[in-house]
Structure formats: C-alpha cells, structure tokens
Amino acid sequence: MKNKTIGFAITGSFCTFKKVIAELENLVKTGANIMPIMSENAYTTNTRFGKAEDFIRRIEEITGNTVIHTIVDAEPIGPKNLLDALVIAPCTGNTLAKLAGGITDTAVTMAAKATLRNQNPVVIAVSTNDGLGGSGKNIGLLLNTQNIYFVPYGQDDPINKTKSLVADMTKIIETLENALSEKQIQPILF
C-alpha cells in the first residue's frame, strides 16, 4: 500500500467502531496515506460505545490527518483525483441505500461518488440490521456495480437479529488489495 492514498470512511454503525479502528491502524502500518472521512452522524453522535470527540481524536492520531466530515470538504476528492481507493467501514444500511440510489448528501457518499467518478475502487464493509431485509436489494444492486467491492460478510447474530449482516472487518485490507487489482475477494459470504 506504499504510495497509495486511501480514503477511509466511517458511518454510524457504532457497535463496530472498535474493530474498524483496529483495522484502520493495521492499514496505516502498510504505509498507505489515509484520508479519514466520517458521515455527519458518525462525527457528531455520542453513544454507549463512546463519544464522537474521542473517536475523532483517535482516528486523527492514527492517520495523522484531519477527518473530513462535510460535503464541501469531500467535494475536491473527485476533481483532484485524491484517492486510489475508498473504504467505507462500517457501511450502514442507510449509506448502502444512498449509494444504490445515487444520493450524495453526506461526506461519505460524496467521497464515494468522487472515487467512482475516477473509476477507482470503493470497498464496502457492510454493517446493517436489515441486510437480509430492506437493504438486501441495495446490496444486490451494489454487488453488480462496477468498481464496488465487498468485504466478506455474514449474519452476526442469526437467532436474535435474523436479518442483520456484518462484514468481517479483519478482511478489509485483503479486500482492498484485491480491489486495487480489480478483483472481488472470495468468498463474499461466510
């Protein structure tokens, strides 16, 4: 990953932040320059999993870069072709729907639009309670979209959350490496 600039976008599946931030640290160790991006909700919401300001501080410490969290700040990614690839981890059902529908109303969806505009890979690490429900059609559409790649995913709690899907966050780097070679990591489902 040396000499690569990777966008790392975080949306509001707060229960996965600990695992995602661990993988962000691993990605930095590969030598990649990381441009951190957060959705406005992830950037401003305190939850039982932690305070937004603590996550922001940690992400900026790890990457050495300021978190992009507005559409205005994300907009130059496209015209300046700033990213070799974008990782969205976690990617909520809400963000999946926006990506599938071409809606650009957050810093994360703007970064995705910009990355796709430049025909660079967007890697999605899904985390949604309705992946086998309402978000299923959006996952299907995105699986068939050029330059979009999925981190392998499966049901995280099939007894208590029968429609919930979550990516294996430990496979983010491997998925990204494959995506940079225009390959989808296999198997996608576990």
VEXLUMMI-104564 format. One line per 10 residues: their letters; for each residue x, y, z of C-alpha. Coordinates in steps of 0.05 Angstrom, whole numbers, plus 5000, padded with zeros to 4 digits. Layout:
// residues N
A = X/Y/Z; ... .
***
This chain:
// residues 190
MKNKTIGFAI = 5000/5000/5000; 5060/5046/4999; 5049/5107/4956; 4974/5096/4957; 4924/5146/4984; 4864/5110/5013; 4801/5144/5037; 4774/5110/5099; 4702/5130/5111; 4663/5113/5174 .
TGSFCTFKKV = 4588/5114/5180; 4542/5104/5240; 4544/5031/5258; 4576/5050/5325; 4579/4979/5353; 4633/4963/5301; 4678/5024/5313; 4727/4987/5358; 4740/4933/5305; 4741/4984/5248 .
IAELENLVKT = 4791/5029/5283; 4837/4969/5296; 4836/4954/5221; 4849/5028/5207; 4912/5022/5249; 4933/4959/5210; 4922/4996/5144; 4966/5053/5166; 5021/5002/5182; 5021/4982/5109 .
GANIMPIMSE = 5049/5050/5091; 4986/5078/5059; 4968/5151/5067; 4899/5151/5098; 4848/5206/5087; 4796/5196/5142; 4724/5213/5127; 4663/5209/5173; 4589/5217/5160; 4559/5275/5197 .
NAYTTNTRFG = 4522/5227/5244; 4585/5188/5260; 4623/5253/5270; 4573/5284/5319; 4537/5227/5356; 4555/5203/5425; 4532/5132/5440; 4541/5078/5492; 4600/5055/5450; 4637/5121/5461 .
KAEDFIRRIE = 4639/5196/5450; 4645/5224/5380; 4702/5271/5400; 4742/5211/5427; 4734/5172/5362; 4753/5234/5321; 4815/5246/5363; 4836/5173/5358; 4825/5170/5282; 4865/5234/5272 .
EITGNTVIHT = 4921/5208/5316; 4924/5142/5277; 4923/5174/5208; 4958/5240/5221; 4904/5274/5180; 4842/5315/5197; 4775/5280/5190; 4734/5303/5130; 4662/5308/5153; 4626/5356/5106 .
IVDAEPIGPK = 4604/5351/5034; 4643/5415/5018; 4708/5385/5045; 4697/5319/5009; 4679/5350/4941; 4751/5362/4917; 4766/5287/4921; 4736/5278/4851; 4764/5335/4811; 4833/5328/4842 .
NLLDALVIAP = 4831/5251/4838; 4857/5248/4910; 4844/5175/4925; 4870/5110/4897; 4811/5075/4932; 4758/5087/4985; 4739/5041/5042; 4672/5051/5075; 4674/5014/5142; 4625/5006/5172 .
CTGNTLAKLA = 4575/5019/5117; 4505/5024/5145; 4440/5005/5110; 4425/5079/5103; 4491/5092/5067; 4480/5029/5024; 4413/5057/5002; 4443/5124/4985; 4499/5093/4945; 4449/5047/4908 .
GGITDTAVTM = 4404/5107/4894; 4458/5155/4873; 4443/5202/4932; 4501/5247/4951; 4482/5282/5016; 4539/5264/5064; 4614/5270/5063; 4618/5194/5055; 4571/5190/4996; 4607/5249/4964 .
AAKATLRNQN = 4673/5213/4973; 4644/5150/4942; 4615/5188/4883; 4682/5223/4873; 4721/5158/4876; 4675/5123/4827; 4678/5183/4781; 4752/5170/4775; 4740/5095/4763; 4775/5077/4827 .
PVVIAVSTND = 4751/5022/4875; 4703/5032/4931; 4706/4977/4984; 4644/4967/5027; 4645/4934/5096; 4571/4927/5109; 4541/4931/5178; 4465/4934/5179; 4409/4903/5218; 4367/4895/5155 .
GLGGSGKNIG = 4417/4866/5105; 4371/4807/5093; 4311/4853/5092; 4304/4923/5065; 4378/4932/5050; 4382/4866/5012; 4362/4897/4945; 4414/4952/4954; 4468/4902/4968; 4448/4863/4906 .
LLLNTQNIYF = 4450/4926/4863; 4518/4946/4890; 4546/4876/4881; 4533/4887/4807; 4562/4957/4803; 4629/4969/4770; 4686/4988/4817; 4648/4969/4881; 4677/4912/4922; 4650/4880/4986 .
VPYGQDDPIN = 4688/4857/5047; 4663/4786/5063; 4602/4788/5107; 4552/4743/5143; 4499/4741/5196; 4527/4766/5262; 4471/4740/5307; 4422/4697/5266; 4380/4679/5327; 4367/4748/5356 .
KTKSLVADMT = 4378/4791/5295; 4353/4748/5238; 4363/4799/5183; 4428/4830/5207; 4493/4827/5167; 4563/4849/5185; 4629/4847/5148; 4690/4811/5175; 4729/4875/5189; 4794/4836/5193 .
KIIETLENAL = 4788/4825/5117; 4787/4899/5099; 4860/4902/5077; 4857/4837/5038; 4793/4861/5003; 4825/4928/4988; 4888/4895/4958; 4843/4853/4913; 4801/4913/4894; 4862/4952/4873 .
SEKQIQPILF = 4875/4894/4825; 4802/4897/4802; 4784/4831/4837; 4729/4815/4886; 4755/4776/4945; 4723/4707/4951; 4683/4680/4984; 4639/4741/4997; 4592/4704/5044; 4613/4668/5107 .
***
